[in-house]
Amino acid sequence: MSSLAGTPAAQRTAAGRAVTLVAERLADPDAVAAVASRDDNRDPVYDAVMWGPLTLANGLPGTALLHGELAREDPSWRSVAHRHLAAAGRAAPTAPSRGLFSGPAALLAAAQTCAGPEGHYASLRHRLTSWVARDQTERLAVFRARARADEGGQGVDWAAYDLVNGLSGTTRLLLDAVDDPAERSPAAARALEESLRHLVALTEPVTVDGPDGPRNVPGWWVPAALQVSERDRAAYPHGDFNLGMAHGIAGPLAVLAAAAERGHRTPGIQEAAHRIAEWLLGWTLVDDAGPYFPARAGWEDETADPRPRALFTRTAWCYGTPGVAAALHRAGEVFGQPIWRASAVAALRAALRREEDRWAIEGPTVCHGYAGLLAVVSRVAEASGDPELHAGRARLTGMVLDCLDEDAPFAFRHLMRFPAAARSPVPHRALNVAGMLEGAAGVALALLPVTNGPHPWDRCLGLA
């Protein structure tokens, strides 16, 4: 099937117009910053302004991704992409670094996209790759030292492996770097190989002295002490196992598949992928709509016999069936496992059949909104040729387009649920967010496959 299969012509036209509108509204990085950094543009959960100038999630690297992708088809956007990249670069000295999505790595991801086939920004990309390789090597050394001190049994935190803030996302970035003559270096190659070895080792079972005695559990177990919030420590007093694409083990599976597809023969890479995939498939739960994957499994859930028959999930890129299915399908293609692919397609079909009010996603954006689900369904529909998924892509495109608000500064708003939403007459706060993961740029990027076929921006989501 073509990349536009199942998408009506009128919808393709509407999607193209929406992409152009967002790109125009985001064209001036100074104007974007003025709106997005306003004090009233606050996340109601963490009470923080939804603006980080050097983040893919809600800042200028995310907007540069959009304009860089558009410049591949229309060179008139190249100068706009350059303005965003330059503005992001000016923010670099004061920006915190947290994996792929914040700091110099986020700038490198944007620069790689803005480089285009012509290879622009070679010097900048070389400098940034050197920084990422050095930083990655230092972080790996910290994790190795911690593992030796704990004898491998005390667990890891998300930074050890997740896609957004951890070592998987930056490993994915290094995969692109070593394939580009402008970015390639012995240091980058070493950092990549060490990273892949780290991810392989992470999949080895560990023995943990749990509440019911020593148990062998997957190596990506996150103990209570290393959870990211007090709420998580209370919810998972003996730790948990995260299935999601954003912060869970689906992210490393996607990265290992991408590495193997490119010919990297790190010892144990195939066995590691099998351990992850089979564990994920072991967490296939079933409701009235069909199979699904939970968001997270607590220690008690993982070690129970029999396991729970139902756990909380989302139908989102970040958590739940879509991200897991995307990783399984990709790995199934690379490692020649048709059962993985079929399981992924079946779970996505069931997700699309499930009532929308059970999806637990909000609004049009990527992370936990319609655009993220659209990006996943688009990729798997293209890879599988499944007609139900192609129809689902058209439906999701319509849902995203229904969220278009021409009165909004960036044309799409990010919806955040209030902590006390069940008791509030207004359950959401609508925020003006610019970037890729939580903002309007990501919505426009998710619409691009509907208009012009696949684009490589979604490698930052573990989808390519």
Secondary structure, 3 states (H helix, E strand, C coil): CCCCCCCCHHHHHHHHHHHHHHHHHCCCHHHHHHHHCCCCCEECCCCEECCCCCECCCCHHHHHHHHHHHHHHCHHHHHHHHHHHHHHHHHHHHCCCCHHHECHHHHHHHHHHHHCCCCCCHHHHHHHHHHHHHHHHHHHHHHHHHHHHHCCCCCCCHHHCCCCCCHHHHHHHHHHHHCCCCCCCHHHHHHHHHHHHHHHHHCCCEEEEECCEEEEECCCCECHHHCCCHHHHHHCCCCEEECCCCCCCHHHHHHHHHHHHCCCCCCCHHHHHHHHHHHHHHCCEEECCEEECCCEEEHHHHHCCCCCCCCCCCECCCCEHHHHHHHHHHHHHHCCCHHHHHHHHHHHHHHHHCCHHHCCCCCCCCCCCHHHHHHHHHHHHHHHCCHHHHHHHHHHHHHHHHCCCCCCCCCCCEEEECCCHHHCCCCEEEECCCCCCCCHHHHHHHHHHHHHCCCHHHHHHCCC
